[in-house]
Amino acid sequence: SVIQPLVEKYKSHDPNDKYFFNFHERFCDSDSFCACVNKGIKMVCESMGIPKAKQYKAYTFRHTWGTVAQNDCKASIDEVAFAMHGMIAQTVLFIVESGRIIEILDNALQVGLT
């Protein structure tokens, strides 16, 4: 399995740790974590022969998760925004629904419409 070695590498070996993975010990902040995730995704894409212009990033998976949560699991837009650590008024979410893209505009547009 490809996944098992990664789980072993990153799981916490401290029985008192409240987290399953030890990312909080390995990375100083979410930016460094995301940079490493993107580096790993890039390596996978390159190994699959995906051209650079079409390679995935953590952002791709984040918004795919949001789309699946909203469309397939019937989560509300508020629930998706909350789960993605954003607020609708401050975040632009692109959610694919029935083959079209719905844009929930950020606070600047909402203010502009009032």
N, C-alpha and C positions, 0 to 999 in steps of 0.2 A: 504494500500500500504506500502511496505517496504521502498520505496525510499522517500516518503513524509516526514517522521520524520527526515531523514538524511538531506534533503534539508532545513527544518526548523532549524535544529540544526546548520548548517554551513553557512547559507546565511547571508549576511551582512545586518544589520538593520540600517546602516548609509546611508541615501539617497544621500549623497555626495560622497560615496565610489565609485571608478571607477571599483571595482570588485564585481561580484555577490556573491561570497563566501568569507568568512573571514579567509581563510587559512593563509594569510599573517599576520594576527594578532595572530593566535593561535600557529603557528610554527615558530621557530627561523631560520630555513633553510630548504632546500629541503630534506636533509638527515633525519631530524626529521619527516617531513611530510611523506616521503616514509616509514619510520619505522612504523608509525602509520597506514598507509594504509596496509602494510604487516600484521600487527597485526590483523586488521579487516578482511582481506582476510583469514587469518589462522583460525579465529573464524568461519567464514562462511564454510570453508572447513571441519573443525572438526564437525560442526553441520550437515553437509551432509554426514558424515562418510567417507570422503576421507582420505586414509592412508597418513601419514606424508610424505612419499617419493614421493607422487604424488600430493601434495598440490600446489596450485598456488601461485604466488607472483606478485607484480606489474610488474616485468620484463616480465612475461608471457603475460599480457595484452598489454604491450608496443609493444612487438614483434608481437603479433597477430594483433594489429592495423596496424603495418607496412606492414604485409603480406596482409591484406585486402585492404589497400590503394593502394599497388602496383598491386596486382593481380585482384581485383574486380573493383577498381576505376581507374585503369590504370595510377596511379601516377608514375612518374619516380623515379629511385633510388635516384637521387639528391633531389627531392621533399620530399621523405620519410625521408632521412637523415636530411634535414633541419627542417622538422616538429618535428623530434625526438631530436632536438637540438644536432645533431652530424654532423661531416663531414665524408664523405666516407673514406678519407685517415686516419682518426683516430678512426674509429668505425668499429667493425665487426657486420654486419647485417646478420641475417639468415632469408631469405625470402623463403617461400615454394611456389614453382611454379610447377604446373603439377605433384605433388607428389614427387618432389625431392627438396633437399635443395641447394640453391645457396649461396655460401659464397663470400662476398665482403671483401677481405682481407685488413688489416690495413696498415698503412704507412710503417711499417718495411718490410712487404712482397713486397710491391710495390718498395721499394728502392732495395731490394734484387734481383728483376727481371731486374733491369736496368743495 
